[in-house]
Amino acid sequence: MSSSNGVYYQILPVPQYPGHLISNDPARPYMCQLCLNTQATIEHLKLHWELNHNVPCGWCGARFDFKSSRDSHETVCASGQQGAHT
């Protein structure tokens, strides 16, 4: 299990099921456990994680697993920050 700024995630290979058609290309064996996106290399999966799931708030620096969560947080955080400066 790995940690990125206190966020824990696990990088697991995509399971191979003999006799079962896999919708993902077998050449992409590394799967994100948050969104099920697959990547060809562990380096690409780490990059995917940093770009899509380790997203910082522009106001306070808190990190979120999903951009949508960050966006909701930033709306509230920005309101609080602007109120503190008025």
Secondary structure, 3 states (H helix, E strand, C coil): CEEECCEEECCEECCCCCCCCCCCCCCCCEECCCCCCEECCHHHHHHHHHHHCCEECCCCCCEECCHHHHHHHHHHHHHHHHHHCC
